């Protein structure tokens, strides 16, 4: 089983509207003091809204750095 991913973006008012992109996070095993996105941006308690999907613009570095679903890079092409 792969890493469980969380999608979240900064709450309104915490950053400028253009920076409220959807970031990707590895689901932590316990509640951390800060949550680090795959792109390297770190957020503290009360700074994020958890999402059930990408809303608005995605963070492109997060999308590039996050592990692919089921650990497959090719979508399963060529597998039996």
C-alpha positions, 0 to 999 in steps of 0.5 A: 500500500502506498502513501495516503495523500491529503489535499489542502490549501491555505485558508482565506486571509492567510496568504494572498488569493493567488497563493491559495493553491491546492498543496499535496501532503503525506498523511501524518501518523500523528498530529504534527505541529507543522505540516509540510507539503511535497513542494517544501512549504510548511503550514501550522495549525489553523492555516489550512482547509482540508479538501476532498479534491483539487480546488482552484489551482493546484501547486504544480511542484506538489503534483510533480513531487508527490508519489503517483497513485499505487506507485505506478508512473505509467498508469499500469500500461504494459502490465498483465 
